[in-house]
Amino acid sequence: MRNIKYYMPAVFLIFFVITPAYAEEHYKKFGNGNVVFVKQNMSIDVEVATTKMQRTIGLMFRQS
């Protein structure tokens, strides 16, 4: 039990270093789409989250 105390900080550090890189890689694979409003003569480009991981990532890693 005492040995676990020594390894836990390393496990958390690895988790916090690897997770953002993993999430950012999946961010690049979002689908693209277009929503059209015919009456308003307007369209909006959208990104489509099709997997659970993409929905978890949500709006992270956006510049604007």
PDBQT receptor file of N, H, CA, C and O in Angstrom, charges set to zero:
ATOM      1  N   MET A   1       0.827  -1.194   0.000  1.00  0.00    +0.000 N 
ATOM      2  CA  MET A   1       0.000   0.000   0.000  1.00  0.00    +0.000 C 
ATOM      3  C   MET A   1       0.871   1.257   0.000  1.00  0.00    +0.000 C 
ATOM      4  O   MET A   1       0.509   2.271  -0.598  1.00  0.00    +0.000 OA
ATOM      5  N   ARG A   2       1.985   1.185   0.656  1.00  0.00    +0.000 N 
ATOM      6  H   ARG A   2       2.279   0.362   1.142  1.00  0.00    +0.000 HD
ATOM      7  CA  ARG A   2       2.863   2.335   0.758  1.00  0.00    +0.000 C 
ATOM      8  C   ARG A   2       3.499   2.681  -0.589  1.00  0.00    +0.000 C 
ATOM      9  O   ARG A   2       3.761   3.851  -0.869  1.00  0.00    +0.000 OA
ATOM     10  N   ASN A   3       3.743   1.682  -1.413  1.00  0.00    +0.000 N 
ATOM     11  H   ASN A   3       3.531   0.731  -1.186  1.00  0.00    +0.000 HD
ATOM     12  CA  ASN A   3       4.346   1.912  -2.729  1.00  0.00    +0.000 C 
ATOM     13  C   ASN A   3       3.407   2.680  -3.665  1.00  0.00    +0.000 C 
ATOM     14  O   ASN A   3       3.867   3.400  -4.552  1.00  0.00    +0.000 OA
ATOM     15  N   ILE A   4       2.120   2.531  -3.472  1.00  0.00    +0.000 N 
ATOM     16  H   ILE A   4       1.747   1.946  -2.751  1.00  0.00    +0.000 HD
ATOM     17  CA  ILE A   4       1.147   3.214  -4.315  1.00  0.00    +0.000 C 
ATOM     18  C   ILE A   4       1.297   4.725  -4.178  1.00  0.00    +0.000 C 
ATOM     19  O   ILE A   4       1.135   5.445  -5.163  1.00  0.00    +0.000 OA
ATOM     20  N   LYS A   5       1.595   5.208  -3.013  1.00  0.00    +0.000 N 
ATOM     21  H   LYS A   5       1.727   4.623  -2.213  1.00  0.00    +0.000 HD
ATOM     22  CA  LYS A   5       1.739   6.648  -2.774  1.00  0.00    +0.000 C 
ATOM     23  C   LYS A   5       2.849   7.239  -3.638  1.00  0.00    +0.000 C 
ATOM     24  O   LYS A   5       2.765   8.399  -4.042  1.00  0.00    +0.000 OA
ATOM     25  N   TYR A   6       3.869   6.469  -3.919  1.00  0.00    +0.000 N 
ATOM     26  H   TYR A   6       3.937   5.527  -3.592  1.00  0.00    +0.000 HD
ATOM     27  CA  TYR A   6       4.983   6.956  -4.719  1.00  0.00    +0.000 C 
ATOM     28  C   TYR A   6       4.663   6.993  -6.211  1.00  0.00    +0.000 C 
ATOM     29  O   TYR A   6       5.204   7.823  -6.942  1.00  0.00    +0.000 OA
ATOM     30  N   TYR A   7       3.793   6.105  -6.662  1.00  0.00    +0.000 N 
ATOM     31  H   TYR A   7       3.353   5.431  -6.069  1.00  0.00    +0.000 HD
ATOM     32  CA  TYR A   7       3.477   6.016  -8.079  1.00  0.00    +0.000 C 
ATOM     33  C   TYR A   7       2.309   6.896  -8.508  1.00  0.00    +0.000 C 
ATOM     34  O   TYR A   7       2.213   7.251  -9.682  1.00  0.00    +0.000 OA
ATOM     35  N   MET A   8       1.436   7.248  -7.602  1.00  0.00    +0.000 N 
ATOM     36  H   MET A   8       1.514   6.960  -6.647  1.00  0.00    +0.000 HD
ATOM     37  CA  MET A   8       0.250   8.015  -7.954  1.00  0.00    +0.000 C 
ATOM     38  C   MET A   8       0.573   9.364  -8.607  1.00  0.00    +0.000 C 
ATOM     39  O   MET A   8      -0.056   9.690  -9.613  1.00  0.00    +0.000 OA
ATOM     40  N   PRO A   9       1.509  10.161  -8.100  1.00  0.00    +0.000 N 
ATOM     41  CA  PRO A   9       1.809  11.425  -8.800  1.00  0.00    +0.000 C 
ATOM     42  C   PRO A   9       2.282  11.210 -10.235  1.00  0.00    +0.000 C 
ATOM     43  O   PRO A   9       1.941  11.997 -11.118  1.00  0.00    +0.000 OA
ATOM     44  N   ALA A  10       3.050  10.171 -10.479  1.00  0.00    +0.000 N 
ATOM     45  H   ALA A  10       3.327   9.531  -9.761  1.00  0.00    +0.000 HD
ATOM     46  CA  ALA A  10       3.521   9.878 -11.831  1.00  0.00    +0.000 C 
ATOM     47  C   ALA A  10       2.351   9.482 -12.734  1.00  0.00    +0.000 C 
ATOM     48  O   ALA A  10       2.309   9.882 -13.897  1.00  0.00    +0.000 OA
ATOM     49  N   VAL A  11       1.421   8.714 -12.222  1.00  0.00    +0.000 N 
ATOM     50  H   VAL A  11       1.455   8.389 -11.277  1.00  0.00    +0.000 HD
ATOM     51  CA  VAL A  11       0.254   8.296 -12.997  1.00  0.00    +0.000 C 
ATOM     52  C   VAL A  11      -0.579   9.519 -13.380  1.00  0.00    +0.000 C 
ATOM     53  O   VAL A  11      -0.992   9.646 -14.532  1.00  0.00    +0.000 OA
ATOM     54  N   PHE A  12      -0.828  10.412 -12.435  1.00  0.00    +0.000 N 
ATOM     55  H   PHE A  12      -0.492  10.309 -11.499  1.00  0.00    +0.000 HD
ATOM     56  CA  PHE A  12      -1.600  11.620 -12.726  1.00  0.00    +0.000 C 
ATOM     57  C   PHE A  12      -0.866  12.525 -13.714  1.00  0.00    +0.000 C 
ATOM     58  O   PHE A  12      -1.500  13.108 -14.594  1.00  0.00    +0.000 OA
ATOM     59  N   LEU A  13       0.427  12.651 -13.589  1.00  0.00    +0.000 N 
ATOM     60  H   LEU A  13       0.941  12.177 -12.874  1.00  0.00    +0.000 HD
ATOM     61  CA  LEU A  13       1.198  13.471 -14.501  1.00  0.00    +0.000 C 
ATOM     62  C   LEU A  13       1.109  12.928 -15.929  1.00  0.00    +0.000 C 
ATOM     63  O   LEU A  13       0.898  13.692 -16.871  1.00  0.00    +0.000 OA
ATOM     64  N   ILE A  14       1.264  11.648 -16.087  1.00  0.00    +0.000 N 
ATOM     65  H   ILE A  14       1.435  11.028 -15.322  1.00  0.00    +0.000 HD
ATOM     66  CA  ILE A  14       1.166  11.015 -17.404  1.00  0.00    +0.000 C 
ATOM     67  C   ILE A  14      -0.231  11.230 -17.988  1.00  0.00    +0.000 C 
ATOM     68  O   ILE A  14      -0.373  11.539 -19.171  1.00  0.00    +0.000 OA
ATOM     69  N   PHE A  15      -1.251  11.067 -17.158  1.00  0.00    +0.000 N 
ATOM     70  H   PHE A  15      -1.136  10.817 -16.197  1.00  0.00    +0.000 HD
ATOM     71  CA  PHE A  15      -2.638  11.257 -17.604  1.00  0.00    +0.000 C 
ATOM     72  C   PHE A  15      -2.857  12.676 -18.127  1.00  0.00    +0.000 C 
ATOM     73  O   PHE A  15      -3.456  12.858 -19.187  1.00  0.00    +0.000 OA
ATOM     74  N   PHE A  16      -2.379  13.677 -17.397  1.00  0.00    +0.000 N 
ATOM     75  H   PHE A  16      -1.892  13.529 -16.536  1.00  0.00    +0.000 HD
ATOM     76  CA  PHE A  16      -2.602  15.064 -17.794  1.00  0.00    +0.000 C 
ATOM     77  C   PHE A  16      -1.734  15.496 -18.965  1.00  0.00    +0.000 C 
ATOM     78  O   PHE A  16      -2.041  16.496 -19.614  1.00  0.00    +0.000 OA
ATOM     79  N   VAL A  17      -0.677  14.782 -19.250  1.00  0.00    +0.000 N 
ATOM     80  H   VAL A  17      -0.428  13.969 -18.723  1.00  0.00    +0.000 HD
ATOM     81  CA  VAL A  17       0.158  15.096 -20.410  1.00  0.00    +0.000 C 
ATOM     82  C   VAL A  17      -0.386  14.427 -21.665  1.00  0.00    +0.000 C 
ATOM     83  O   VAL A  17      -0.384  15.038 -22.734  1.00  0.00    +0.000 OA
ATOM     84  N   ILE A  18      -0.848  13.198 -21.559  1.00  0.00    +0.000 N 
ATOM     85  H   ILE A  18      -0.849  12.702 -20.690  1.00  0.00    +0.000 HD
ATOM     86  CA  ILE A  18      -1.295  12.423 -22.718  1.00  0.00    +0.000 C 
ATOM     87  C   ILE A  18      -2.710  12.790 -23.154  1.00  0.00    +0.000 C 
ATOM     88  O   ILE A  18      -2.976  12.844 -24.355  1.00  0.00    +0.000 OA
ATOM     89  N   THR A  19      -3.614  13.042 -22.233  1.00  0.00    +0.000 N 
ATOM     90  H   THR A  19      -3.399  12.999 -21.258  1.00  0.00    +0.000 HD
ATOM     91  CA  THR A  19      -5.016  13.265 -22.566  1.00  0.00    +0.000 C 
ATOM     92  C   THR A  19      -5.247  14.431 -23.529  1.00  0.00    +0.000 C 
ATOM     93  O   THR A  19      -5.991  14.254 -24.494  1.00  0.00    +0.000 OA
ATOM     94  N   PRO A  20      -4.652  15.618 -23.324  1.00  0.00    +0.000 N 
ATOM     95  CA  PRO A  20      -4.901  16.698 -24.292  1.00  0.00    +0.000 C 
ATOM     96  C   PRO A  20      -4.416  16.368 -25.702  1.00  0.00    +0.000 C 
ATOM     97  O   PRO A  20      -5.074  16.730 -26.677  1.00  0.00    +0.000 OA
ATOM     98  N   ALA A  21      -3.301  15.702 -25.822  1.00  0.00    +0.000 N 
ATOM     99  H   ALA A  21      -2.766  15.408 -25.029  1.00  0.00    +0.000 HD
ATOM    100  CA  ALA A  21      -2.794  15.343 -27.153  1.00  0.00    +0.000 C 
ATOM    101  C   ALA A  21      -3.738  14.348 -27.827  1.00  0.00    +0.000 C 
ATOM    102  O   ALA A  21      -3.996  14.452 -29.026  1.00  0.00    +0.000 OA
ATOM    103  N   TYR A  22      -4.246  13.398 -27.069  1.00  0.00    +0.000 N 
ATOM    104  H   TYR A  22      -4.037  13.314 -26.095  1.00  0.00    +0.000 HD
ATOM    105  CA  TYR A  22      -5.188  12.413 -27.604  1.00  0.00    +0.000 C 
ATOM    106  C   TYR A  22      -6.477  13.102 -28.048  1.00  0.00    +0.000 C 
ATOM    107  O   TYR A  22      -6.999  12.818 -29.126  1.00  0.00    +0.000 OA
ATOM    108  N   ALA A  23      -6.982  14.000 -27.221  1.00  0.00    +0.000 N 
ATOM    109  H   ALA A  23      -6.557  14.231 -26.345  1.00  0.00    +0.000 HD
ATOM    110  CA  ALA A  23      -8.216  14.710 -27.545  1.00  0.00    +0.000 C 
ATOM    111  C   ALA A  23      -8.023  15.603 -28.766  1.00  0.00    +0.000 C 
ATOM    112  O   ALA A  23      -8.904  15.678 -29.623  1.00  0.00    +0.000 OA
ATOM    113  N   GLU A  24      -6.897  16.271 -28.852  1.00  0.00    +0.000 N 
ATOM    114  H   GLU A  24      -6.181  16.210 -28.156  1.00  0.00    +0.000 HD
ATOM    115  CA  GLU A  24      -6.657  17.165 -29.979  1.00  0.00    +0.000 C 
ATOM    116  C   GLU A  24      -6.570  16.390 -31.292  1.00  0.00    +0.000 C 
ATOM    117  O   GLU A  24      -7.012  16.882 -32.331  1.00  0.00    +0.000 OA
ATOM    118  N   GLU A  25      -6.012  15.200 -31.253  1.00  0.00    +0.000 N 
ATOM    119  H   GLU A  25      -5.653  14.801 -30.410  1.00  0.00    +0.000 HD
ATOM    120  CA  GLU A  25      -5.936  14.371 -32.465  1.00  0.00    +0.000 C 
ATOM    121  C   GLU A  25      -7.340  14.006 -32.946  1.00  0.00    +0.000 C 
ATOM    122  O   GLU A  25      -7.601  14.017 -34.149  1.00  0.00    +0.000 OA
ATOM    123  N   HIS A  26      -8.240  13.685 -32.027  1.00  0.00    +0.000 N 
ATOM    124  H   HIS A  26      -8.028  13.676 -31.050  1.00  0.00    +0.000 HD
ATOM    125  CA  HIS A  26      -9.609  13.338 -32.415  1.00  0.00    +0.000 C 
ATOM    126  C   HIS A  26     -10.390  14.569 -32.858  1.00  0.00    +0.000 C 
ATOM    127  O   HIS A  26     -11.333  14.450 -33.641  1.00  0.00    +0.000 OA
ATOM    128  N   TYR A  27     -10.016  15.738 -32.374  1.00  0.00    +0.000 N 
ATOM    129  H   TYR A  27      -9.251  15.835 -31.738  1.00  0.00    +0.000 HD
ATOM    130  CA  TYR A  27     -10.679  16.975 -32.783  1.00  0.00    +0.000 C 
ATOM    131  C   TYR A  27     -10.539  17.183 -34.282  1.00  0.00    +0.000 C 
ATOM    132  O   TYR A  27     -11.459  17.691 -34.923  1.00  0.00    +0.000 OA
ATOM    133  N   LYS A  28      -9.409  16.802 -34.844  1.00  0.00    +0.000 N 
ATOM    134  H   LYS A  28      -8.662  16.389 -34.323  1.00  0.00    +0.000 HD
ATOM    135  CA  LYS A  28      -9.137  17.023 -36.263  1.00  0.00    +0.000 C 
ATOM    136  C   LYS A  28     -10.048  16.198 -37.171  1.00  0.00    +0.000 C 
ATOM    137  O   LYS A  28     -10.126  16.467 -38.370  1.00  0.00    +0.000 OA
ATOM    138  N   LYS A  29     -10.728  15.210 -36.624  1.00  0.00    +0.000 N 
ATOM    139  H   LYS A  29     -10.664  14.991 -35.650  1.00  0.00    +0.000 HD
ATOM    140  CA  LYS A  29     -11.507  14.287 -37.446  1.00  0.00    +0.000 C 
ATOM    141  C   LYS A  29     -13.010  14.594 -37.428  1.00  0.00    +0.000 C 
ATOM    142  O   LYS A  29     -13.810  13.760 -37.852  1.00  0.00    +0.000 OA
ATOM    143  N   PHE A  30     -13.403  15.776 -36.946  1.00  0.00    +0.000 N 
ATOM    144  H   PHE A  30     -12.753  16.454 -36.603  1.00  0.00    +0.000 HD
ATOM    145  CA  PHE A  30     -14.811  16.137 -36.959  1.00  0.00    +0.000 C 
ATOM    146  C   PHE A  30     -15.308  16.210 -38.400  1.00  0.00    +0.000 C 
ATOM    147  O   PHE A  30     -14.570  16.588 -39.310  1.00  0.00    +0.000 OA
ATOM    148  N   GLY A  31     -16.577  15.840 -38.589  1.00  0.00    +0.000 N 
ATOM    149  H   GLY A  31     -17.177  15.533 -37.850  1.00  0.00    +0.000 HD
ATOM    150  CA  GLY A  31     -17.171  15.967 -39.911  1.00  0.00    +0.000 C 
ATOM    151  C   GLY A  31     -17.581  17.408 -40.178  1.00  0.00    +0.000 C 
ATOM    152  O   GLY A  31     -17.718  18.202 -39.248  1.00  0.00    +0.000 OA
ATOM    153  N   ASN A  32     -17.774  17.739 -41.427  1.00  0.00    +0.000 N 
ATOM    154  H   ASN A  32     -17.663  17.094 -42.183  1.00  0.00    +0.000 HD
ATOM    155  CA  ASN A  32     -18.222  19.078 -41.808  1.00  0.00    +0.000 C 
ATOM    156  C   ASN A  32     -19.609  18.986 -42.409  1.00  0.00    +0.000 C 
ATOM    157  O   ASN A  32     -19.978  17.986 -43.025  1.00  0.00    +0.000 OA
ATOM    158  N   GLY A  33     -20.364  20.044 -42.218  1.00  0.00    +0.000 N 
ATOM    159  H   GLY A  33     -20.064  20.857 -41.718  1.00  0.00    +0.000 HD
ATOM    160  CA  GLY A  33     -21.707  20.081 -42.779  1.00  0.00    +0.000 C 
ATOM    161  C   GLY A  33     -22.125  21.513 -43.040  1.00  0.00    +0.000 C 
ATOM    162  O   GLY A  33     -21.363  22.455 -42.822  1.00  0.00    +0.000 OA
ATOM    163  N   ASN A  34     -23.350  21.652 -43.510  1.00  0.00    +0.000 N 
ATOM    164  H   ASN A  34     -23.969  20.887 -43.686  1.00  0.00    +0.000 HD
ATOM    165  CA  ASN A  34     -23.875  22.965 -43.831  1.00  0.00    +0.000 C 
ATOM    166  C   ASN A  34     -25.347  22.971 -43.478  1.00  0.00    +0.000 C 
ATOM    167  O   ASN A  34     -26.092  22.093 -43.914  1.00  0.00    +0.000 OA
ATOM    168  N   VAL A  35     -25.779  23.952 -42.691  1.00  0.00    +0.000 N 
ATOM    169  H   VAL A  35     -25.174  24.665 -42.337  1.00  0.00    +0.000 HD
ATOM    170  CA  VAL A  35     -27.194  24.104 -42.339  1.00  0.00    +0.000 C 
ATOM    171  C   VAL A  35     -27.731  25.257 -43.181  1.00  0.00    +0.000 C 
ATOM    172  O   VAL A  35     -27.170  26.353 -43.184  1.00  0.00    +0.000 OA
ATOM    173  N   VAL A  36     -28.820  24.994 -43.891  1.00  0.00    +0.000 N 
ATOM    174  H   VAL A  36     -29.275  24.104 -43.889  1.00  0.00    +0.000 HD
ATOM    175  CA  VAL A  36     -29.383  25.997 -44.803  1.00  0.00    +0.000 C 
ATOM    176  C   VAL A  36     -30.750  26.437 -44.276  1.00  0.00    +0.000 C 
ATOM    177  O   VAL A  36     -31.608  25.613 -43.960  1.00  0.00    +0.000 OA
ATOM    178  N   PHE A  37     -30.928  27.753 -44.190  1.00  0.00    +0.000 N 
ATOM    179  H   PHE A  37     -30.231  28.422 -44.447  1.00  0.00    +0.000 HD
ATOM    180  CA  PHE A  37     -32.203  28.360 -43.827  1.00  0.00    +0.000 C 
ATOM    181  C   PHE A  37     -32.764  29.002 -45.095  1.00  0.00    +0.000 C 
ATOM    182  O   PHE A  37     -32.349  30.093 -45.486  1.00  0.00    +0.000 OA
ATOM    183  N   VAL A  38     -33.698  28.321 -45.722  1.00  0.00    +0.000 N 
ATOM    184  H   VAL A  38     -34.035  27.435 -45.404  1.00  0.00    +0.000 HD
ATOM    185  CA  VAL A  38     -34.180  28.730 -47.040  1.00  0.00    +0.000 C 
ATOM    186  C   VAL A  38     -34.919  30.064 -46.980  1.00  0.00    +0.000 C 
ATOM    187  O   VAL A  38     -34.661  30.946 -47.799  1.00  0.00    +0.000 OA
ATOM    188  N   LYS A  39     -35.830  30.224 -46.026  1.00  0.00    +0.000 N 
ATOM    189  H   LYS A  39     -36.040  29.507 -45.361  1.00  0.00    +0.000 HD
ATOM    190  CA  LYS A  39     -36.629  31.460 -45.958  1.00  0.00    +0.000 C 
ATOM    191  C   LYS A  39     -35.755  32.687 -45.714  1.00  0.00    +0.000 C 
ATOM    192  O   LYS A  39     -36.035  33.766 -46.237  1.00  0.00    +0.000 OA
ATOM    193  N   GLN A  40     -34.704  32.526 -44.927  1.00  0.00    +0.000 N 
ATOM    194  H   GLN A  40     -34.476  31.650 -44.502  1.00  0.00    +0.000 HD
ATOM    195  CA  GLN A  40     -33.813  33.653 -44.622  1.00  0.00    +0.000 C 
ATOM    196  C   GLN A  40     -32.694  33.796 -45.656  1.00  0.00    +0.000 C 
ATOM    197  O   GLN A  40     -31.912  34.745 -45.594  1.00  0.00    +0.000 OA
ATOM    198  N   ASN A  41     -32.614  32.863 -46.601  1.00  0.00    +0.000 N 
ATOM    199  H   ASN A  41     -33.249  32.092 -46.651  1.00  0.00    +0.000 HD
ATOM    200  CA  ASN A  41     -31.556  32.865 -47.614  1.00  0.00    +0.000 C 
ATOM    201  C   ASN A  41     -30.176  32.918 -46.935  1.00  0.00    +0.000 C 
ATOM    202  O   ASN A  41     -29.344  33.771 -47.240  1.00  0.00    +0.000 OA
ATOM    203  N   MET A  42     -29.968  31.978 -46.009  1.00  0.00    +0.000 N 
ATOM    204  H   MET A  42     -30.644  31.285 -45.761  1.00  0.00    +0.000 HD
ATOM    205  CA  MET A  42     -28.752  31.988 -45.206  1.00  0.00    +0.000 C 
ATOM    206  C   MET A  42     -28.279  30.556 -44.968  1.00  0.00    +0.000 C 
ATOM    207  O   MET A  42     -29.090  29.635 -44.869  1.00  0.00    +0.000 OA
ATOM    208  N   SER A  43     -26.963  30.375 -44.877  1.00  0.00    +0.000 N 
ATOM    209  H   SER A  43     -26.304  31.123 -44.957  1.00  0.00    +0.000 HD
ATOM    210  CA  SER A  43     -26.425  29.056 -44.544  1.00  0.00    +0.000 C 
ATOM    211  C   SER A  43     -25.294  29.211 -43.535  1.00  0.00    +0.000 C 
ATOM    212  O   SER A  43     -24.631  30.247 -43.472  1.00  0.00    +0.000 OA
ATOM    213  N   ILE A  44     -25.088  28.155 -42.747  1.00  0.00    +0.000 N 
ATOM    214  H   ILE A  44     -25.626  27.314 -42.798  1.00  0.00    +0.000 HD
ATOM    215  CA  ILE A  44     -24.065  28.151 -41.702  1.00  0.00    +0.000 C 
ATOM    216  C   ILE A  44     -23.233  26.881 -41.857  1.00  0.00    +0.000 C 
ATOM    217  O   ILE A  44     -23.783  25.783 -41.942  1.00  0.00    +0.000 OA
ATOM    218  N   ASP A  45     -21.902  27.030 -41.894  1.00  0.00    +0.000 N 
ATOM    219  H   ASP A  45     -21.455  27.923 -41.825  1.00  0.00    +0.000 HD
ATOM    220  CA  ASP A  45     -21.008  25.872 -41.894  1.00  0.00    +0.000 C 
ATOM    221  C   ASP A  45     -20.909  25.340 -40.474  1.00  0.00    +0.000 C 
ATOM    222  O   ASP A  45     -20.767  26.115 -39.528  1.00  0.00    +0.000 OA
ATOM    223  N   VAL A  46     -20.984  24.020 -40.319  1.00  0.00    +0.000 N 
ATOM    224  H   VAL A  46     -21.099  23.391 -41.087  1.00  0.00    +0.000 HD
ATOM    225  CA  VAL A  46     -20.948  23.398 -38.995  1.00  0.00    +0.000 C 
ATOM    226  C   VAL A  46     -19.951  22.249 -38.968  1.00  0.00    +0.000 C 
ATOM    227  O   VAL A  46     -19.614  21.673 -40.002  1.00  0.00    +0.000 OA
ATOM    228  N   GLU A  47     -19.487  21.929 -37.768  1.00  0.00    +0.000 N 
ATOM    229  H   GLU A  47     -19.761  22.397 -36.928  1.00  0.00    +0.000 HD
ATOM    230  CA  GLU A  47     -18.702  20.720 -37.542  1.00  0.00    +0.000 C 
ATOM    231  C   GLU A  47     -19.615  19.721 -36.847  1.00  0.00    +0.000 C 
ATOM    232  O   GLU A  47     -20.392  20.093 -35.967  1.00  0.00    +0.000 OA
ATOM    233  N   VAL A  48     -19.525  18.463 -37.235  1.00  0.00    +0.000 N 
ATOM    234  H   VAL A  48     -18.894  18.161 -37.950  1.00  0.00    +0.000 HD
ATOM    235  CA  VAL A  48     -20.413  17.441 -36.709  1.00  0.00    +0.000 C 
ATOM    236  C   VAL A  48     -19.627  16.461 -35.853  1.00  0.00    +0.000 C 
ATOM    237  O   VAL A  48     -18.678  15.832 -36.321  1.00  0.00    +0.000 OA
ATOM    238  N   ALA A  49     -20.034  16.339 -34.585  1.00  0.00    +0.000 N 
ATOM    239  H   ALA A  49     -20.804  16.850 -34.204  1.00  0.00    +0.000 HD
ATOM    240  CA  ALA A  49     -19.418  15.373 -33.672  1.00  0.00    +0.000 C 
ATOM    241  C   ALA A  49     -20.197  14.068 -33.796  1.00  0.00    +0.000 C 
ATOM    242  O   ALA A  49     -21.347  13.986 -33.366  1.00  0.00    +0.000 OA
ATOM    243  N   THR A  50     -19.579  13.059 -34.378  1.00  0.00    +0.000 N 
ATOM    244  H   THR A  50     -18.644  13.125 -34.728  1.00  0.00    +0.000 HD
ATOM    245  CA  THR A  50     -20.287  11.806 -34.641  1.00  0.00    +0.000 C 
ATOM    246  C   THR A  50     -19.926  10.690 -33.664  1.00  0.00    +0.000 C 
ATOM    247  O   THR A  50     -20.593   9.656 -33.638  1.00  0.00    +0.000 OA
ATOM    248  N   THR A  51     -18.884  10.882 -32.864  1.00  0.00    +0.000 N 
ATOM    249  H   THR A  51     -18.342  11.722 -32.885  1.00  0.00    +0.000 HD
ATOM    250  CA  THR A  51     -18.488   9.847 -31.906  1.00  0.00    +0.000 C 
ATOM    251  C   THR A  51     -18.610  10.382 -30.484  1.00  0.00    +0.000 C 
ATOM    252  O   THR A  51     -18.693  11.591 -30.264  1.00  0.00    +0.000 OA
ATOM    253  N   LYS A  52     -18.619   9.473 -29.536  1.00  0.00    +0.000 N 
ATOM    254  H   LYS A  52     -18.551   8.491 -29.714  1.00  0.00    +0.000 HD
ATOM    255  CA  LYS A  52     -18.703   9.868 -28.132  1.00  0.00    +0.000 C 
ATOM    256  C   LYS A  52     -17.492  10.725 -27.735  1.00  0.00    +0.000 C 
ATOM    257  O   LYS A  52     -17.635  11.692 -26.987  1.00  0.00    +0.000 OA
ATOM    258  N   MET A  53     -16.313  10.372 -28.231  1.00  0.00    +0.000 N 
ATOM    259  H   MET A  53     -16.197   9.586 -28.838  1.00  0.00    +0.000 HD
ATOM    260  CA  MET A  53     -15.106  11.141 -27.908  1.00  0.00    +0.000 C 
ATOM    261  C   MET A  53     -15.220  12.563 -28.452  1.00  0.00    +0.000 C 
ATOM    262  O   MET A  53     -14.844  13.515 -27.767  1.00  0.00    +0.000 OA
ATOM    263  N   GLN A  54     -15.725  12.718 -29.654  1.00  0.00    +0.000 N 
ATOM    264  H   GLN A  54     -16.030  11.945 -30.210  1.00  0.00    +0.000 HD
ATOM    265  CA  GLN A  54     -15.876  14.051 -30.221  1.00  0.00    +0.000 C 
ATOM    266  C   GLN A  54     -16.879  14.881 -29.428  1.00  0.00    +0.000 C 
ATOM    267  O   GLN A  54     -16.677  16.079 -29.233  1.00  0.00    +0.000 OA
ATOM    268  N   ARG A  55     -17.949  14.256 -28.974  1.00  0.00    +0.000 N 
ATOM    269  H   ARG A  55     -18.113  13.282 -29.133  1.00  0.00    +0.000 HD
ATOM    270  CA  ARG A  55     -18.918  14.989 -28.142  1.00  0.00    +0.000 C 
ATOM    271  C   ARG A  55     -18.303  15.358 -26.806  1.00  0.00    +0.000 C 
ATOM    272  O   ARG A  55     -18.622  16.411 -26.254  1.00  0.00    +0.000 OA
ATOM    273  N   THR A  56     -17.435  14.519 -26.276  1.00  0.00    +0.000 N 
ATOM    274  H   THR A  56     -17.176  13.664 -26.724  1.00  0.00    +0.000 HD
ATOM    275  CA  THR A  56     -16.737  14.830 -25.021  1.00  0.00    +0.000 C 
ATOM    276  C   THR A  56     -15.790  15.993 -25.212  1.00  0.00    +0.000 C 
ATOM    277  O   THR A  56     -15.710  16.871 -24.353  1.00  0.00    +0.000 OA
ATOM    278  N   ILE A  57     -15.076  16.018 -26.313  1.00  0.00    +0.000 N 
ATOM    279  H   ILE A  57     -15.141  15.305 -27.011  1.00  0.00    +0.000 HD
ATOM    280  CA  ILE A  57     -14.147  17.092 -26.600  1.00  0.00    +0.000 C 
ATOM    281  C   ILE A  57     -14.892  18.413 -26.770  1.00  0.00    +0.000 C 
ATOM    282  O   ILE A  57     -14.431  19.456 -26.306  1.00  0.00    +0.000 OA
ATOM    283  N   GLY A  58     -16.021  18.366 -27.422  1.00  0.00    +0.000 N 
ATOM    284  H   GLY A  58     -16.395  17.519 -27.799  1.00  0.00    +0.000 HD
ATOM    285  CA  GLY A  58     -16.858  19.547 -27.573  1.00  0.00    +0.000 C 
ATOM    286  C   GLY A  58     -16.144  20.693 -28.272  1.00  0.00    +0.000 C 
ATOM    287  O   GLY A  58     -15.651  20.525 -29.388  1.00  0.00    +0.000 OA
ATOM    288  N   LEU A  59     -16.081  21.865 -27.625  1.00  0.00    +0.000 N 
ATOM    289  H   LEU A  59     -16.481  22.001 -26.719  1.00  0.00    +0.000 HD
ATOM    290  CA  LEU A  59     -15.518  23.055 -28.242  1.00  0.00    +0.000 C 
ATOM    291  C   LEU A  59     -14.077  23.337 -27.818  1.00  0.00    +0.000 C 
ATOM    292  O   LEU A  59     -13.576  24.441 -28.031  1.00  0.00    +0.000 OA
ATOM    293  N   MET A  60     -13.413  22.358 -27.224  1.00  0.00    +0.000 N 
ATOM    294  H   MET A  60     -13.820  21.461 -27.051  1.00  0.00    +0.000 HD
ATOM    295  CA  MET A  60     -12.017  22.560 -26.846  1.00  0.00    +0.000 C 
ATOM    296  C   MET A  60     -11.139  22.728 -28.082  1.00  0.00    +0.000 C 
ATOM    297  O   MET A  60     -11.494  22.284 -29.174  1.00  0.00    +0.000 OA
ATOM    298  N   PHE A  61     -10.018  23.359 -27.903  1.00  0.00    +0.000 N 
ATOM    299  H   PHE A  61      -9.729  23.720 -27.016  1.00  0.00    +0.000 HD
ATOM    300  CA  PHE A  61      -8.979  23.530 -28.924  1.00  0.00    +0.000 C 
ATOM    301  C   PHE A  61      -9.436  24.420 -30.087  1.00  0.00    +0.000 C 
ATOM    302  O   PHE A  61      -8.903  24.309 -31.191  1.00  0.00    +0.000 OA
ATOM    303  N   ARG A  62     -10.398  25.286 -29.855  1.00  0.00    +0.000 N 
ATOM    304  H   ARG A  62     -10.831  25.377 -28.958  1.00  0.00    +0.000 HD
ATOM    305  CA  ARG A  62     -10.840  26.215 -30.886  1.00  0.00    +0.000 C 
ATOM    306  C   ARG A  62     -10.094  27.531 -30.699  1.00  0.00    +0.000 C 
ATOM    307  O   ARG A  62      -9.932  28.003 -29.574  1.00  0.00    +0.000 OA
ATOM    308  N   GLN A  63      -9.641  28.120 -31.801  1.00  0.00    +0.000 N 
ATOM    309  H   GLN A  63      -9.772  27.736 -32.715  1.00  0.00    +0.000 HD
ATOM    310  CA  GLN A  63      -8.988  29.431 -31.751  1.00  0.00    +0.000 C 
ATOM    311  C   GLN A  63     -10.031  30.541 -31.760  1.00  0.00    +0.000 C 
ATOM    312  O   GLN A  63      -9.814  31.610 -31.190  1.00  0.00    +0.000 OA
ATOM    313  N   SER A  64     -11.160  30.284 -32.407  1.00  0.00    +0.000 N 
ATOM    314  H   SER A  64     -11.336  29.415 -32.870  1.00  0.00    +0.000 HD
ATOM    315  CA  SER A  64     -12.220  31.292 -32.443  1.00  0.00    +0.000 C 
ATOM    316  C   SER A  64     -13.560  30.601 -32.633  1.00  0.00    +0.000 C 
ATOM    317  O   SER A  64     -14.595  31.265 -32.692  1.00  0.00    +0.000 OA
TER     318      SER A  64
